[in-house]
Amino acid sequence: MKRTKNGFTLIETLVSLLIISYSIIFFLNTILFSMQETGRSSVRFKVFQKIDFEKNRLLSIIFESPELTEGYSQKKENNMIISKQIVNRGPELKKIYIEVQYKNFISKIVFFRSKIIKEVKK
């Protein structure tokens, strides 16, 4: 079969369109994935920031504060659910559990608060 005209055949054109369309789909999927991960990391950052804030707040108040009495409490703040449980481990030691829920992400932390050990403030 002799070619009389220069150019591309129908099959060559279809294959090149298929390759281009796969490239576009891959590129769009990559952009969509990165946008989703950016949103998830923003949620994680907000949760970790809130946990750190609550921990530092509880460490900064006096040991006999009513907020550090044994028990469970929960509050809702800026669409976040902050749960706190305090367990007395003796007259001078408390174990504190903090859990923060925001959207579909939950993070927890456990730490101790001692009456004897105090941070040095500058």
Jmol script that loads the backbone (N, CA, C; Angstrom):
load data "model"
ATOM      1  N   MET A   1       0.828  -1.164   0.000  1.00  0.00           N
ATOM      2  CA  MET A   1       0.000   0.000   0.000  1.00  0.00           C
ATOM      3  C   MET A   1       0.886   1.245   0.000  1.00  0.00           C
ATOM      4  N   LYS A   2       0.711   2.087  -0.940  1.00  0.00           N
ATOM      5  CA  LYS A   2       1.502   3.310  -1.057  1.00  0.00           C
ATOM      6  C   LYS A   2       0.746   4.490  -0.469  1.00  0.00           C
ATOM      7  N   ARG A   3       1.521   5.317   0.194  1.00  0.00           N
ATOM      8  CA  ARG A   3       0.947   6.548   0.706  1.00  0.00           C
ATOM      9  C   ARG A   3       1.143   7.635  -0.332  1.00  0.00           C
ATOM     10  N   THR A   4       0.078   8.336  -0.564  1.00  0.00           N
ATOM     11  CA  THR A   4       0.191   9.419  -1.531  1.00  0.00           C
ATOM     12  C   THR A   4       0.210  10.785  -0.853  1.00  0.00           C
ATOM     13  N   LYS A   5      -0.252  10.821   0.420  1.00  0.00           N
ATOM     14  CA  LYS A   5      -0.291  12.098   1.150  1.00  0.00           C
ATOM     15  C   LYS A   5       0.570  11.987   2.409  1.00  0.00           C
ATOM     16  N   ASN A   6       1.201  13.076   2.767  1.00  0.00           N
ATOM     17  CA  ASN A   6       1.935  13.132   4.036  1.00  0.00           C
ATOM     18  C   ASN A   6       0.963  13.506   5.145  1.00  0.00           C
ATOM     19  N   GLY A   7       1.134  12.901   6.315  1.00  0.00           N
ATOM     20  CA  GLY A   7       0.262  13.210   7.455  1.00  0.00           C
ATOM     21  C   GLY A   7       0.161  12.010   8.379  1.00  0.00           C
ATOM     22  N   PHE A   8      -0.774  12.108   9.321  1.00  0.00           N
ATOM     23  CA  PHE A   8      -0.957  11.047  10.300  1.00  0.00           C
ATOM     24  C   PHE A   8      -2.166  10.208   9.920  1.00  0.00           C
ATOM     25  N   THR A   9      -2.081   8.942  10.258  1.00  0.00           N
ATOM     26  CA  THR A   9      -3.229   8.066  10.033  1.00  0.00           C
ATOM     27  C   THR A   9      -4.204   8.223  11.191  1.00  0.00           C
ATOM     28  N   LEU A  10      -5.369   7.672  11.048  1.00  0.00           N
ATOM     29  CA  LEU A  10      -6.389   7.747  12.093  1.00  0.00           C
ATOM     30  C   LEU A  10      -5.930   7.034  13.366  1.00  0.00           C
ATOM     31  N   ILE A  11      -5.290   5.909  13.239  1.00  0.00           N
ATOM     32  CA  ILE A  11      -4.814   5.156  14.398  1.00  0.00           C
ATOM     33  C   ILE A  11      -3.728   5.935  15.139  1.00  0.00           C
ATOM     34  N   GLU A  12      -2.812   6.537  14.418  1.00  0.00           N
ATOM     35  CA  GLU A  12      -1.772   7.336  15.066  1.00  0.00           C
ATOM     36  C   GLU A  12      -2.383   8.510  15.836  1.00  0.00           C
ATOM     37  N   THR A  13      -3.384   9.134  15.272  1.00  0.00           N
ATOM     38  CA  THR A  13      -4.058  10.249  15.926  1.00  0.00           C
ATOM     39  C   THR A  13      -4.778   9.783  17.183  1.00  0.00           C
ATOM     40  N   LEU A  14      -5.474   8.653  17.110  1.00  0.00           N
ATOM     41  CA  LEU A  14      -6.195   8.127  18.269  1.00  0.00           C
ATOM     42  C   LEU A  14      -5.241   7.715  19.395  1.00  0.00           C
ATOM     43  N   VAL A  15      -4.119   7.100  19.043  1.00  0.00           N
ATOM     44  CA  VAL A  15      -3.145   6.704  20.051  1.00  0.00           C
ATOM     45  C   VAL A  15      -2.552   7.939  20.728  1.00  0.00           C
ATOM     46  N   SER A  16      -2.241   8.964  19.939  1.00  0.00           N
ATOM     47  CA  SER A  16      -1.683  10.177  20.546  1.00  0.00           C
ATOM     48  C   SER A  16      -2.722  10.864  21.435  1.00  0.00           C
ATOM     49  N   LEU A  17      -3.999  10.870  21.047  1.00  0.00           N
ATOM     50  CA  LEU A  17      -5.043  11.438  21.900  1.00  0.00           C
ATOM     51  C   LEU A  17      -5.212  10.631  23.187  1.00  0.00           C
ATOM     52  N   LEU A  18      -5.088   9.317  23.100  1.00  0.00           N
ATOM     53  CA  LEU A  18      -5.175   8.462  24.272  1.00  0.00           C
ATOM     54  C   LEU A  18      -4.038   8.764  25.251  1.00  0.00           C
ATOM     55  N   ILE A  19      -2.837   8.915  24.747  1.00  0.00           N
ATOM     56  CA  ILE A  19      -1.682   9.234  25.587  1.00  0.00           C
ATOM     57  C   ILE A  19      -1.854  10.606  26.245  1.00  0.00           C
ATOM     58  N   ILE A  20      -2.315  11.579  25.492  1.00  0.00           N
ATOM     59  CA  ILE A  20      -2.541  12.919  26.038  1.00  0.00           C
ATOM     60  C   ILE A  20      -3.632  12.898  27.101  1.00  0.00           C
ATOM     61  N   SER A  21      -4.714  12.158  26.849  1.00  0.00           N
ATOM     62  CA  SER A  21      -5.800  12.107  27.835  1.00  0.00           C
ATOM     63  C   SER A  21      -5.350  11.422  29.127  1.00  0.00           C
ATOM     64  N   TYR A  22      -4.550  10.334  29.035  1.00  0.00           N
ATOM     65  CA  TYR A  22      -4.017   9.702  30.240  1.00  0.00           C
ATOM     66  C   TYR A  22      -3.101  10.656  31.008  1.00  0.00           C
ATOM     67  N   SER A  23      -2.324  11.432  30.289  1.00  0.00           N
ATOM     68  CA  SER A  23      -1.447  12.400  30.943  1.00  0.00           C
ATOM     69  C   SER A  23      -2.260  13.463  31.685  1.00  0.00           C
ATOM     70  N   ILE A  24      -3.324  13.936  31.079  1.00  0.00           N
ATOM     71  CA  ILE A  24      -4.174  14.947  31.719  1.00  0.00           C
ATOM     72  C   ILE A  24      -4.864  14.363  32.948  1.00  0.00           C
ATOM     73  N   ILE A  25      -5.381  13.141  32.835  1.00  0.00           N
ATOM     74  CA  ILE A  25      -6.037  12.492  33.977  1.00  0.00           C
ATOM     75  C   ILE A  25      -5.048  12.300  35.124  1.00  0.00           C
ATOM     76  N   PHE A  26      -3.841  11.859  34.834  1.00  0.00           N
ATOM     77  CA  PHE A  26      -2.820  11.688  35.867  1.00  0.00           C
ATOM     78  C   PHE A  26      -2.509  13.022  36.537  1.00  0.00           C
ATOM     79  N   PHE A  27      -2.361  14.066  35.761  1.00  0.00           N
ATOM     80  CA  PHE A  27      -2.055  15.394  36.290  1.00  0.00           C
ATOM     81  C   PHE A  27      -3.180  15.889  37.195  1.00  0.00           C
ATOM     82  N   LEU A  28      -4.432  15.726  36.772  1.00  0.00           N
ATOM     83  CA  LEU A  28      -5.569  16.170  37.571  1.00  0.00           C
ATOM     84  C   LEU A  28      -5.698  15.355  38.864  1.00  0.00           C
ATOM     85  N   ASN A  29      -5.439  14.061  38.786  1.00  0.00           N
ATOM     86  CA  ASN A  29      -5.471  13.232  40.001  1.00  0.00           C
ATOM     87  C   ASN A  29      -4.394  13.666  40.989  1.00  0.00           C
ATOM     88  N   THR A  30      -3.239  14.019  40.492  1.00  0.00           N
ATOM     89  CA  THR A  30      -2.157  14.492  41.354  1.00  0.00           C
ATOM     90  C   THR A  30      -2.548  15.798  42.042  1.00  0.00           C
ATOM     91  N   ILE A  31      -3.154  16.706  41.319  1.00  0.00           N
ATOM     92  CA  ILE A  31      -3.596  17.977  41.900  1.00  0.00           C
ATOM     93  C   ILE A  31      -4.683  17.731  42.942  1.00  0.00           C
ATOM     94  N   LEU A  32      -5.648  16.865  42.639  1.00  0.00           N
ATOM     95  CA  LEU A  32      -6.718  16.549  43.579  1.00  0.00           C
ATOM     96  C   LEU A  32      -6.167  15.918  44.859  1.00  0.00           C
ATOM     97  N   PHE A  33      -5.233  14.987  44.714  1.00  0.00           N
ATOM     98  CA  PHE A  33      -4.626  14.346  45.878  1.00  0.00           C
ATOM     99  C   PHE A  33      -3.887  15.366  46.741  1.00  0.00           C
ATOM    100  N   SER A  34      -3.140  16.260  46.117  1.00  0.00           N
ATOM    101  CA  SER A  34      -2.383  17.248  46.896  1.00  0.00           C
ATOM    102  C   SER A  34      -3.327  18.217  47.618  1.00  0.00           C
ATOM    103  N   MET A  35      -4.445  18.556  47.005  1.00  0.00           N
ATOM    104  CA  MET A  35      -5.424  19.428  47.665  1.00  0.00           C
ATOM    105  C   MET A  35      -6.057  18.722  48.864  1.00  0.00           C
ATOM    106  N   GLN A  36      -6.366  17.443  48.725  1.00  0.00           N
ATOM    107  CA  GLN A  36      -6.936  16.684  49.838  1.00  0.00           C
ATOM    108  C   GLN A  36      -5.936  16.573  50.986  1.00  0.00           C
ATOM    109  N   GLU A  37      -4.690  16.296  50.669  1.00  0.00           N
ATOM    110  CA  GLU A  37      -3.667  16.172  51.709  1.00  0.00           C
ATOM    111  C   GLU A  37      -3.406  17.506  52.399  1.00  0.00           C
ATOM    112  N   THR A  38      -3.498  18.598  51.659  1.00  0.00           N
ATOM    113  CA  THR A  38      -3.339  19.917  52.267  1.00  0.00           C
ATOM    114  C   THR A  38      -4.454  20.164  53.272  1.00  0.00           C
ATOM    115  N   GLY A  39      -5.671  19.796  52.919  1.00  0.00           N
ATOM    116  CA  GLY A  39      -6.794  19.940  53.848  1.00  0.00           C
ATOM    117  C   GLY A  39      -6.629  19.071  55.076  1.00  0.00           C
ATOM    118  N   ARG A  40      -6.193  17.833  54.886  1.00  0.00           N
ATOM    119  CA  ARG A  40      -5.986  16.934  56.022  1.00  0.00           C
ATOM    120  C   ARG A  40      -4.878  17.436  56.941  1.00  0.00           C
ATOM    121  N   SER A  41      -3.797  17.931  56.352  1.00  0.00           N
ATOM    122  CA  SER A  41      -2.700  18.421  57.196  1.00  0.00           C
ATOM    123  C   SER A  41      -3.120  19.677  57.948  1.00  0.00           C
ATOM    124  N   SER A  42      -3.991  20.476  57.366  1.00  0.00           N
ATOM    125  CA  SER A  42      -4.503  21.651  58.064  1.00  0.00           C
ATOM    126  C   SER A  42      -5.336  21.236  59.277  1.00  0.00           C
ATOM    127  N   VAL A  43      -6.158  20.197  59.111  1.00  0.00           N
ATOM    128  CA  VAL A  43      -6.962  19.685  60.222  1.00  0.00           C
ATOM    129  C   VAL A  43      -6.056  19.132  61.313  1.00  0.00           C
ATOM    130  N   ARG A  44      -5.054  18.333  60.928  1.00  0.00           N
ATOM    131  CA  ARG A  44      -4.124  17.774  61.913  1.00  0.00           C
ATOM    132  C   ARG A  44      -3.393  18.883  62.668  1.00  0.00           C
ATOM    133  N   PHE A  45      -2.964  19.906  61.954  1.00  0.00           N
ATOM    134  CA  PHE A  45      -2.250  21.011  62.590  1.00  0.00           C
ATOM    135  C   PHE A  45      -3.134  21.701  63.619  1.00  0.00           C
ATOM    136  N   LYS A  46      -4.402  21.965  63.274  1.00  0.00           N
ATOM    137  CA  LYS A  46      -5.313  22.616  64.213  1.00  0.00           C
ATOM    138  C   LYS A  46      -5.531  21.774  65.464  1.00  0.00           C
ATOM    139  N   VAL A  47      -5.667  20.457  65.269  1.00  0.00           N
ATOM    140  CA  VAL A  47      -5.876  19.564  66.413  1.00  0.00           C
ATOM    141  C   VAL A  47      -4.641  19.537  67.307  1.00  0.00           C
ATOM    142  N   PHE A  48      -3.459  19.385  66.723  1.00  0.00           N
ATOM    143  CA  PHE A  48      -2.231  19.354  67.524  1.00  0.00           C
ATOM    144  C   PHE A  48      -1.990  20.690  68.227  1.00  0.00           C
ATOM    145  N   GLN A  49      -2.327  21.760  67.553  1.00  0.00           N
ATOM    146  CA  GLN A  49      -2.172  23.082  68.152  1.00  0.00           C
ATOM    147  C   GLN A  49      -3.105  23.227  69.362  1.00  0.00           C
ATOM    148  N   LYS A  50      -4.331  22.745  69.248  1.00  0.00           N
ATOM    149  CA  LYS A  50      -5.289  22.831  70.349  1.00  0.00           C
ATOM    150  C   LYS A  50      -4.861  21.948  71.520  1.00  0.00           C
ATOM    151  N   ILE A  51      -4.368  20.745  71.230  1.00  0.00           N
ATOM    152  CA  ILE A  51      -3.886  19.866  72.303  1.00  0.00           C
ATOM    153  C   ILE A  51      -2.720  20.510  73.039  1.00  0.00           C
ATOM    154  N   ASP A  52      -1.796  21.077  72.300  1.00  0.00           N
ATOM    155  CA  ASP A  52      -0.637  21.727  72.916  1.00  0.00           C
ATOM    156  C   ASP A  52      -1.081  22.917  73.769  1.00  0.00           C
ATOM    157  N   PHE A  53      -2.040  23.679  73.267  1.00  0.00           N
ATOM    158  CA  PHE A  53      -2.555  24.818  74.025  1.00  0.00           C
ATOM    159  C   PHE A  53      -3.191  24.352  75.337  1.00  0.00           C
ATOM    160  N   GLU A  54      -4.043  23.326  75.260  1.00  0.00           N
ATOM    161  CA  GLU A  54      -4.716  22.817  76.464  1.00  0.00           C
ATOM    162  C   GLU A  54      -3.705  22.259  77.468  1.00  0.00           C
ATOM    163  N   LYS A  55      -2.723  21.538  76.970  1.00  0.00           N
ATOM    164  CA  LYS A  55      -1.690  20.985  77.860  1.00  0.00           C
ATOM    165  C   LYS A  55      -0.943  22.105  78.572  1.00  0.00           C
ATOM    166  N   ASN A  56      -0.494  23.095  77.836  1.00  0.00           N
ATOM    167  CA  ASN A  56       0.250  24.205  78.437  1.00  0.00           C
ATOM    168  C   ASN A  56      -0.621  25.010  79.396  1.00  0.00           C
ATOM    169  N   ARG A  57      -1.893  25.145  79.070  1.00  0.00           N
ATOM    170  CA  ARG A  57      -2.809  25.871  79.951  1.00  0.00           C
ATOM    171  C   ARG A  57      -2.972  25.132  81.282  1.00  0.00           C
ATOM    172  N   LEU A  58      -3.138  23.801  81.206  1.00  0.00           N
ATOM    173  CA  LEU A  58      -3.303  23.020  82.430  1.00  0.00           C
ATOM    174  C   LEU A  58      -2.012  22.946  83.249  1.00  0.00           C
ATOM    175  N   LEU A  59      -0.876  22.994  82.586  1.00  0.00           N
ATOM    176  CA  LEU A  59       0.393  22.996  83.311  1.00  0.00           C
ATOM    177  C   LEU A  59       0.680  24.342  83.963  1.00  0.00           C
ATOM    178  N   SER A  60       0.070  25.403  83.459  1.00  0.00           N
ATOM    179  CA  SER A  60       0.385  26.739  83.969  1.00  0.00           C
ATOM    180  C   SER A  60      -0.487  27.153  85.157  1.00  0.00           C
ATOM    181  N   ILE A  61      -1.629  26.483  85.365  1.00  0.00           N
ATOM    182  CA  ILE A  61      -2.476  26.875  86.491  1.00  0.00           C
ATOM    183  C   ILE A  61      -2.013  26.173  87.763  1.00  0.00           C
ATOM    184  N   ILE A  62      -2.437  26.694  88.896  1.00  0.00           N
ATOM    185  CA  ILE A  62      -1.972  26.131  90.165  1.00  0.00           C
ATOM    186  C   ILE A  62      -2.557  24.727  90.369  1.00  0.00           C
ATOM    187  N   PHE A  63      -1.850  23.934  91.122  1.00  0.00           N
ATOM    188  CA  PHE A  63      -2.186  22.518  91.301  1.00  0.00           C
ATOM    189  C   PHE A  63      -3.549  22.334  91.966  1.00  0.00           C
ATOM    190  N   GLU A  64      -3.915  23.212  92.873  1.00  0.00           N
ATOM    191  CA  GLU A  64      -5.175  23.092  93.610  1.00  0.00           C
ATOM    192  C   GLU A  64      -6.356  23.730  92.880  1.00  0.00           C
ATOM    193  N   SER A  65      -6.174  24.162  91.663  1.00  0.00           N
ATOM    194  CA  SER A  65      -7.233  24.824  90.904  1.00  0.00           C
ATOM    195  C   SER A  65      -8.441  23.907  90.726  1.00  0.00           C
ATOM    196  N   PRO A  66      -9.646  24.465  90.764  1.00  0.00           N
ATOM    197  CA  PRO A  66     -10.845  23.643  90.563  1.00  0.00           C
ATOM    198  C   PRO A  66     -10.862  22.954  89.193  1.00  0.00           C
ATOM    199  N   GLU A  67     -10.156  23.531  88.255  1.00  0.00           N
ATOM    200  CA  GLU A  67     -10.104  22.934  86.918  1.00  0.00           C
ATOM    201  C   GLU A  67      -9.285  21.652  86.890  1.00  0.00           C
ATOM    202  N   LEU A  68      -8.458  21.455  87.904  1.00  0.00           N
ATOM    203  CA  LEU A  68      -7.643  20.249  87.996  1.00  0.00           C
ATOM    204  C   LEU A  68      -8.205  19.233  88.985  1.00  0.00           C
ATOM    205  N   THR A  69      -9.489  19.353  89.317  1.00  0.00           N
ATOM    206  CA  THR A  69     -10.092  18.351  90.188  1.00  0.00           C
ATOM    207  C   THR A  69     -10.361  17.083  89.392  1.00  0.00           C
ATOM    208  N   GLU A  70     -10.362  15.970  90.112  1.00  0.00           N
ATOM    209  CA  GLU A  70     -10.529  14.672  89.458  1.00  0.00           C
ATOM    210  C   GLU A  70     -11.893  14.595  88.780  1.00  0.00           C
ATOM    211  N   GLY A  71     -11.906  14.030  87.572  1.00  0.00           N
ATOM    212  CA  GLY A  71     -13.167  13.854  86.857  1.00  0.00           C
ATOM    213  C   GLY A  71     -12.999  13.995  85.359  1.00  0.00           C
ATOM    214  N   TYR A  72     -14.146  13.948  84.685  1.00  0.00           N
ATOM    215  CA  TYR A  72     -14.199  14.013  83.221  1.00  0.00           C
ATOM    216  C   TYR A  72     -14.986  15.241  82.819  1.00  0.00           C
ATOM    217  N   SER A  73     -14.499  15.950  81.817  1.00  0.00           N
ATOM    218  CA  SER A  73     -15.240  17.096  81.291  1.00  0.00           C
ATOM    219  C   SER A  73     -15.069  17.155  79.778  1.00  0.00           C
ATOM    220  N   GLN A  74     -16.043  17.788  79.157  1.00  0.00           N
ATOM    221  CA  GLN A  74     -16.017  17.908  77.701  1.00  0.00           C
ATOM    222  C   GLN A  74     -16.596  19.260  77.324  1.00  0.00           C
ATOM    223  N   LYS A  75     -15.972  19.890  76.349  1.00  0.00           N
ATOM    224  CA  LYS A  75     -16.492  21.166  75.858  1.00  0.00           C
ATOM    225  C   LYS A  75     -16.350  21.221  74.350  1.00  0.00           C
ATOM    226  N   LYS A  76     -17.205  22.044  73.742  1.00  0.00           N
ATOM    227  CA  LYS A  76     -17.147  22.224  72.294  1.00  0.00           C
ATOM    228  C   LYS A  76     -16.710  23.652  72.028  1.00  0.00           C
ATOM    229  N   GLU A  77     -15.708  23.779  71.175  1.00  0.00           N
ATOM    230  CA  GLU A  77     -15.130  25.089  70.901  1.00  0.00           C
ATOM    231  C   GLU A  77     -14.655  25.124  69.449  1.00  0.00           C
ATOM    232  N   ASN A  78     -15.171  26.049  68.661  1.00  0.00           N
ATOM    233  CA  ASN A  78     -14.788  26.184  67.245  1.00  0.00           C
ATOM    234  C   ASN A  78     -14.912  24.863  66.479  1.00  0.00           C
ATOM    235  N   ASN A  79     -16.025  24.183  66.629  1.00  0.00           N
ATOM    236  CA  ASN A  79     -16.291  22.889  65.980  1.00  0.00           C
ATOM    237  C   ASN A  79     -15.340  21.789  66.430  1.00  0.00           C
ATOM    238  N   MET A  80     -14.623  22.006  67.515  1.00  0.00           N
ATOM    239  CA  MET A  80     -13.745  20.991  68.088  1.00  0.00           C
ATOM    240  C   MET A  80     -14.377  20.490  69.380  1.00  0.00           C
ATOM    241  N   ILE A  81     -14.266  19.198  69.621  1.00  0.00           N
ATOM    242  CA  ILE A  81     -14.714  18.624  70.880  1.00  0.00           C
ATOM    243  C   ILE A  81     -13.464  18.310  71.698  1.00  0.00           C
ATOM    244  N   ILE A  82     -13.354  18.953  72.846  1.00  0.00           N
ATOM    245  CA  ILE A  82     -12.181  18.801  73.700  1.00  0.00           C
ATOM    246  C   ILE A  82     -12.615  18.046  74.957  1.00  0.00           C
ATOM    247  N   SER A  83     -12.074  16.847  75.123  1.00  0.00           N
ATOM    248  CA  SER A  83     -12.384  16.021  76.291  1.00  0.00           C
ATOM    249  C   SER A  83     -11.170  15.998  77.210  1.00  0.00           C
ATOM    250  N   LYS A  84     -11.462  16.063  78.503  1.00  0.00           N
ATOM    251  CA  LYS A  84     -10.382  16.084  79.482  1.00  0.00           C
ATOM    252  C   LYS A  84     -10.764  15.166  80.635  1.00  0.00           C
ATOM    253  N   GLN A  85      -9.855  14.289  81.017  1.00  0.00           N
ATOM    254  CA  GLN A  85     -10.069  13.439  82.178  1.00  0.00           C
ATOM    255  C   GLN A  85      -8.858  13.568  83.093  1.00  0.00           C
ATOM    256  N   ILE A  86      -9.141  13.809  84.370  1.00  0.00           N
ATOM    257  CA  ILE A  86      -8.073  13.963  85.349  1.00  0.00           C
ATOM    258  C   ILE A  86      -8.236  12.867  86.394  1.00  0.00           C
ATOM    259  N   VAL A  87      -7.126  12.162  86.634  1.00  0.00           N
ATOM    260  CA  VAL A  87      -7.116  11.078  87.615  1.00  0.00           C
ATOM    261  C   VAL A  87      -6.044  11.397  88.652  1.00  0.00           C
ATOM    262  N   ASN A  88      -6.446  11.381  89.912  1.00  0.00           N
ATOM    263  CA  ASN A  88      -5.470  11.601  90.994  1.00  0.00           C
ATOM    264  C   ASN A  88      -4.641  10.340  91.181  1.00  0.00           C
ATOM    265  N   ARG A  89      -3.331  10.506  91.200  1.00  0.00           N
ATOM    266  CA  ARG A  89      -2.403   9.390  91.441  1.00  0.00           C
ATOM    267  C   ARG A  89      -1.713   9.554  92.787  1.00  0.00           C
ATOM    268  N   GLY A  90      -2.322  10.276  93.633  1.00  0.00           N
ATOM    269  CA  GLY A  90      -1.763  10.564  94.941  1.00  0.00           C
ATOM    270  C   GLY A  90      -2.047  12.017  95.274  1.00  0.00           C
ATOM    271  N   PRO A  91      -1.655  12.466  96.459  1.00  0.00           N
ATOM    272  CA  PRO A  91      -1.950  13.851  96.838  1.00  0.00           C
ATOM    273  C   PRO A  91      -1.131  14.891  96.056  1.00  0.00           C
ATOM    274  N   GLU A  92      -0.070  14.439  95.415  1.00  0.00           N
ATOM    275  CA  GLU A  92       0.800  15.402  94.733  1.00  0.00           C
ATOM    276  C   GLU A  92       1.029  15.076  93.262  1.00  0.00           C
ATOM    277  N   LEU A  93       0.190  14.207  92.681  1.00  0.00           N
ATOM    278  CA  LEU A  93       0.379  13.822  91.283  1.00  0.00           C
ATOM    279  C   LEU A  93      -0.976  13.569  90.627  1.00  0.00           C
ATOM    280  N   LYS A  94      -1.131  14.100  89.428  1.00  0.00           N
ATOM    281  CA  LYS A  94      -2.353  13.904  88.646  1.00  0.00           C
ATOM    282  C   LYS A  94      -1.977  13.427  87.250  1.00  0.00           C
ATOM    283  N   LYS A  95      -2.773  12.501  86.734  1.00  0.00           N
ATOM    284  CA  LYS A  95      -2.605  12.029  85.360  1.00  0.00           C
ATOM    285  C   LYS A  95      -3.724  12.658  84.539  1.00  0.00           C
ATOM    286  N   ILE A  96      -3.351  13.320  83.455  1.00  0.00           N
ATOM    287  CA  ILE A  96      -4.313  14.084  82.664  1.00  0.00           C
ATOM    288  C   ILE A  96      -4.377  13.518  81.250  1.00  0.00           C
ATOM    289  N   TYR A  97      -5.593  13.217  80.821  1.00  0.00           N
ATOM    290  CA  TYR A  97      -5.858  12.741  79.469  1.00  0.00           C
ATOM    291  C   TYR A  97      -6.588  13.856  78.721  1.00  0.00           C
ATOM    292  N   ILE A  98      -6.098  14.187  77.550  1.00  0.00           N
ATOM    293  CA  ILE A  98      -6.773  15.172  76.705  1.00  0.00           C
ATOM    294  C   ILE A  98      -7.014  14.537  75.343  1.00  0.00           C
ATOM    295  N   GLU A  99      -8.229  14.726  74.834  1.00  0.00           N
ATOM    296  CA  GLU A  99      -8.575  14.234  73.499  1.00  0.00           C
ATOM    297  C   GLU A  99      -9.264  15.364  72.744  1.00  0.00           C
ATOM    298  N   VAL A 100      -8.829  15.589  71.515  1.00  0.00           N
ATOM    299  CA  VAL A 100      -9.432  16.623  70.679  1.00  0.00           C
ATOM    300  C   VAL A 100      -9.937  15.969  69.401  1.00  0.00           C
ATOM    301  N   GLN A 101     -11.205  16.252  69.085  1.00  0.00           N
ATOM    302  CA  GLN A 101     -11.820  15.756  67.852  1.00  0.00           C
ATOM    303  C   GLN A 101     -12.190  16.955  66.988  1.00  0.00           C
ATOM    304  N   TYR A 102     -11.813  16.872  65.732  1.00  0.00           N
ATOM    305  CA  TYR A 102     -12.167  17.926  64.781  1.00  0.00           C
ATOM    306  C   TYR A 102     -12.375  17.270  63.427  1.00  0.00           C
ATOM    307  N   LYS A 103     -13.569  17.460  62.894  1.00  0.00           N
ATOM    308  CA  LYS A 103     -13.973  16.794  61.650  1.00  0.00           C
ATOM    309  C   LYS A 103     -13.798  15.292  61.816  1.00  0.00           C
ATOM    310  N   ASN A 104     -12.979  14.652  61.035  1.00  0.00           N
ATOM    311  CA  ASN A 104     -12.821  13.195  61.139  1.00  0.00           C
ATOM    312  C   ASN A 104     -11.472  12.813  61.747  1.00  0.00           C
ATOM    313  N   PHE A 105     -10.851  13.728  62.466  1.00  0.00           N
ATOM    314  CA  PHE A 105      -9.530  13.466  63.039  1.00  0.00           C
ATOM    315  C   PHE A 105      -9.605  13.561  64.557  1.00  0.00           C
ATOM    316  N   ILE A 106      -9.014  12.585  65.227  1.00  0.00           N
ATOM    317  CA  ILE A 106      -8.978  12.539  66.690  1.00  0.00           C
ATOM    318  C   ILE A 106      -7.527  12.363  67.129  1.00  0.00           C
ATOM    319  N   SER A 107      -7.129  13.122  68.130  1.00  0.00           N
ATOM    320  CA  SER A 107      -5.794  12.962  68.681  1.00  0.00           C
ATOM    321  C   SER A 107      -5.881  13.008  70.201  1.00  0.00           C
ATOM    322  N   LYS A 108      -5.009  12.243  70.843  1.00  0.00           N
ATOM    323  CA  LYS A 108      -5.012  12.127  72.304  1.00  0.00           C
ATOM    324  C   LYS A 108      -3.613  12.372  72.846  1.00  0.00           C
ATOM    325  N   ILE A 109      -3.579  12.810  74.092  1.00  0.00           N
ATOM    326  CA  ILE A 109      -2.313  12.981  74.784  1.00  0.00           C
ATOM    327  C   ILE A 109      -2.534  12.645  76.253  1.00  0.00           C
ATOM    328  N   VAL A 110      -1.515  12.094  76.873  1.00  0.00           N
ATOM    329  CA  VAL A 110      -1.535  11.772  78.301  1.00  0.00           C
ATOM    330  C   VAL A 110      -0.271  12.368  78.912  1.00  0.00           C
ATOM    331  N   PHE A 111      -0.434  13.070  80.022  1.00  0.00           N
ATOM    332  CA  PHE A 111       0.727  13.625  80.714  1.00  0.00           C
ATOM    333  C   PHE A 111       0.431  13.712  82.205  1.00  0.00           C
ATOM    334  N   PHE A 112       1.467  13.955  82.981  1.00  0.00           N
ATOM    335  CA  PHE A 112       1.338  14.037  84.426  1.00  0.00           C
ATOM    336  C   PHE A 112       1.553  15.465  84.886  1.00  0.00           C
ATOM    337  N   ARG A 113       0.881  15.814  85.954  1.00  0.00           N
ATOM    338  CA  ARG A 113       1.055  17.130  86.583  1.00  0.00           C
ATOM    339  C   ARG A 113       1.420  16.891  88.035  1.00  0.00           C
ATOM    340  N   SER A 114       2.551  17.410  88.447  1.00  0.00           N
ATOM    341  CA  SER A 114       3.055  17.202  89.792  1.00  0.00           C
ATOM    342  C   SER A 114       3.009  18.499  90.586  1.00  0.00           C
ATOM    343  N   LYS A 115       2.700  18.364  91.858  1.00  0.00           N
ATOM    344  CA  LYS A 115       2.718  19.531  92.742  1.00  0.00           C
ATOM    345  C   LYS A 115       4.149  19.879  93.145  1.00  0.00           C
ATOM    346  N   ILE A 116       5.001  18.872  93.167  1.00  0.00           N
ATOM    347  CA  ILE A 116       6.375  19.065  93.614  1.00  0.00           C
ATOM    348  C   ILE A 116       7.237  19.685  92.525  1.00  0.00           C
ATOM    349  N   ILE A 117       7.129  19.138  91.314  1.00  0.00           N
ATOM    350  CA  ILE A 117       7.961  19.622  90.205  1.00  0.00           C
ATOM    351  C   ILE A 117       7.299  20.846  89.583  1.00  0.00           C
ATOM    352  N   LYS A 118       7.999  21.934  89.597  1.00  0.00           N
ATOM    353  CA  LYS A 118       7.477  23.170  89.025  1.00  0.00           C
ATOM    354  C   LYS A 118       8.434  23.646  87.963  1.00  0.00           C
ATOM    355  N   GLU A 119       7.863  24.250  86.923  1.00  0.00           N
ATOM    356  CA  GLU A 119       8.710  24.784  85.865  1.00  0.00           C
ATOM    357  C   GLU A 119       9.337  26.100  86.329  1.00  0.00           C
ATOM    358  N   VAL A 120      10.530  26.350  85.861  1.00  0.00           N
ATOM    359  CA  VAL A 120      11.222  27.585  86.173  1.00  0.00           C
ATOM    360  C   VAL A 120      10.750  28.632  85.170  1.00  0.00           C
ATOM    361  N   LYS A 121      10.231  29.729  85.691  1.00  0.00           N
ATOM    362  CA  LYS A 121       9.760  30.803  84.817  1.00  0.00           C
ATOM    363  C   LYS A 121      10.794  31.901  84.806  1.00  0.00           C
ATOM    364  N   LYS A 122      11.040  32.457  83.640  1.00  0.00           N
ATOM    365  CA  LYS A 122      12.044  33.505  83.486  1.00  0.00           C
ATOM    366  C   LYS A 122      11.415  34.867  83.679  1.00  0.00           C
TER     367      LYS A 122
END
end "model"
wireframe off; spacefill off
backbone 0.3
color backbone group
